[in-house]
Amino acid sequence: MSKIKRRDFINGTLMVAGASMLPYGCSNPKILDTIDPLYYPPALTGLRGSHIGSNTHAHARSWEGKSDWGPTTDLKEEYDLIVVGGGLSGLSAAYFYRQKHGNDKKILILDNHDDFGGHAKRNEHHIDGVMRLGHGGSQTIQDPQIYEKPSQEMLANIGVDIEGFEEAYDMGFFNRHKLEPGTYFNKEAFGVDKLVKHPYCNYPNFMEGLPKASMSHEEAASQAPLSEIGREQLLRVLNGGVHLLDVPEEELEAYMDETPYYDYLKNTLGVNDPGVIRMARYSINDWGSGGTDMLNMTLARDGGALGFSPVGKSEMVLGSKYIHHFPDGNASMARLLVNNMVPGVSEAKNGAEIVLSKFKYEELDKSGKNVRVRLNSTVVNVQHGGDPKSSDEVFVTYINDDKSYKVKGNGVVMACYNMMIPHIVPSIPEEQAAALKLQVKVPLQYTTVGLKNWRALSETGVGFFMSPGNYHQSVLMDFPVSIGGYEFTNGPDDPCVLQMVSCPLGTEGAPLADQFREARHKMLVTQFKDIEEEVRGHLSGMLPDELFNFDRDVQSITANRWAHGYAHPGPGDSVKIGRKPFGRITIANSDSGGYPRADIAMAMAYRAVNELG
Ligand SMILES: Cc1cc2nc3c(=O)[nH]c(=O)nc-3n(C[C@H](O)[C@H](O)[C@H](O)COP(=O)(O)OP(=O)(O)OC[C@H]3O[C@@H](n4cnc5c(N)ncnc54)[C@H](O)[C@@H]3O)c2cc1C
């Protein structure tokens, strides 16, 4: 395919032209031993993440209170453990259960998506015969040293070589190719399309090896397409920082925790220009939950927001080098977990080999296997067979291909979005249900773009673009990691994957939960064709016409839409109250730890499994 043509996308999914060559695009594989060998979701492009249809039944349950799913087939399947949700937490729960009770235990993992991994999703782009990987969500093993011991042991057992990333991550890539951070000001928000080789903020610092901007602050401020006042303020911001605060050193930390970032921006740095405020609001993106208007100074500073000098030095707070990244992000961890538990899915023997290993989805749900992963299956009801205090059986009803099925477990770990649990487990105590409903999710979108070459980026000398006026507020070349025979792009003539990050925000200043709701709604009604147009306009405006032609240079787009993205804790003790065990039902997912990280997802799985006894 030389171009992305509108007609190739139906409901945001790339139509399969020749099933023998291209990935199978089935959204409803039949259950029980009958998944087509061509079923291969990672290579699907178009609207992915929470793909079309994935939330239909869950929304019918939670929004409309639907409980009549038609006749339910009792599959007469019995499991020691049923896990609801096949993300990193659910997969880890299955792993820990086996560690504790033995590999002969029967486990069923149910997930509503057509692929396992939850937010940890693999994106494959097949460009001119070359496969390039990207991550659809959960991207990096951040600070592996703080993973709890059982999780660290689990990672080692499944084949993750943490030290190996030191070699796999090409620290010299950006310097070698003379790629710096920059900012794209678009015409719609800033009156003119302009690229300046300066990030103005510290957000890009998480990209290890990306050099700091060579342009001076004075030059950067003068090149910004702002009013004269705006440029003056921007220069003040670039030269400013916490040293301007009249606060004793020993009180600084507490002061920053208590002071809203916007107060600092407005009162200390004297910013009121709408252009600079806009740059500030979008200067932290996915490192925060929501826009900077809702953050305190500490969180804003730690995420790399505008106004903490010196720009370019790492004022972002990272505990360790941000290099522990598989080419498909944390999807490799999900694959390794499945590989460890389900024989026959892959021949990989370690984390390096998993990257290029052929993954056989048809092996995921075979009768006779001790662990089965059942996709496209939305759990709509979980209830004990009798009194939760004494019952040792739990019935789980799920919908697959619009039909209702029932299975039985001796215990259930709910590793799904926690706010959904009261709808699925209607008998859960009232106080707990109320606490669970307070756990919210931050919407986020990672769009990966398969580029045939990156000459345009090379010529502009920018590898990481802040884009405060756009739907995607940053665009970056992916992490330069080569591992297990997989090679990161070699040079500008080679295909590569661009990562575009979109943090849809709600109305500035509104309470966070309202902002998330508003942004989630916007996200859910945005069609793939609109996203494609955004990407087209963004890249075409940002890159020089003589070097970039969207129809010629873009092979594929995968928009990983996470309407239910980061975990965001509810107030007070609600996280702890919400995750209490209820009879033979226990609660995991990163939501139950109140923090959007893989280590938390795993730690919560460990706890939930141990609570089952
Ligand atoms: C864009 C993005 C980037 C991220 N980057 C990082 C990162 O770099 N490092 C990091 O540590 N963390 C990152 N995170 C946080 C991420 O949430 C965790 O790393 C981890 O993937 C969470 O795993 P989980 O299993 O708790 O939840 P999820 O991944 O959300 O998995 C839960 C699964 O349960 C399914 N489910 C829900 N309801 C039902 C139902 N009724 N029936 C069946 N299945 C159901 C969901 O669809 C989902 O597949 C990122 C998150 C996002 C969204």
The ligand as a Gaussian input file, in Angstrom:
#p B3LYP/6-31G(d) Opt

LIG

0 1
 C       -0.809000       5.423000      27.625000
 C       -0.278000       4.796000      28.896000
 C        1.096000       4.761000      29.137000
 C        1.595000       4.167000      30.293000
 N        2.955000       4.108000      30.490000
 C        3.454000       3.470000      31.579000
 C        4.856000       3.291000      31.756000
 O        5.664000       3.720000      30.953000
 N        5.297000       2.612000      32.860000
 C        4.434000       2.121000      33.797000
 O        4.874000       1.503000      34.771000
 N        3.091000       2.291000      33.641000
 C        2.586000       2.936000      32.566000
 N        1.224000       3.068000      32.402000
 C        0.315000       2.599000      33.471000
 C       -0.343000       1.264000      33.157000
 O       -1.681000       1.448000      33.503000
 C        0.319000       0.139000      33.947000
 O        1.672000       0.031000      33.572000
 C       -0.287000      -1.242000      33.709000
 O       -0.251000      -1.547000      32.343000
 C       -1.691000      -1.379000      34.288000
 O       -2.062000      -2.719000      34.234000
 P       -3.424000      -3.216000      34.856000
 O       -3.500000      -4.660000      34.603000
 O       -3.524000      -2.738000      36.254000
 O       -4.585000      -2.455000      34.069000
 P       -4.986000      -2.547000      32.543000
 O       -3.796000      -2.543000      31.691000
 O       -6.001000      -1.486000      32.333000
 O       -5.679000      -3.982000      32.414000
 C       -6.984000      -4.241000      32.850000
 C       -7.676000      -5.073000      31.807000
 O       -8.971000      -5.463000      32.298000
 C       -9.869000      -5.349000      31.234000
 N      -11.248000      -5.274000      31.699000
 C      -11.899000      -4.207000      32.231000
 N      -13.163000      -4.527000      32.499000
 C      -13.338000      -5.824000      32.114000
 C      -14.436000      -6.707000      32.129000
 N      -15.612000      -6.339000      32.629000
 N      -14.275000      -7.947000      31.631000
 C      -13.070000      -8.337000      31.140000
 N      -11.988000      -7.531000      31.119000
 C      -12.122000      -6.290000      31.606000
 C       -9.410000      -4.059000      30.574000
 O       -9.988000      -3.844000      29.337000
 C       -7.927000      -4.287000      30.522000
 O       -7.562000      -5.024000      29.389000
 C        0.701000       3.630000      31.249000
 C       -0.680000       3.682000      31.009000
 C       -1.171000       4.247000      29.844000
 C       -2.654000       4.282000      29.610000

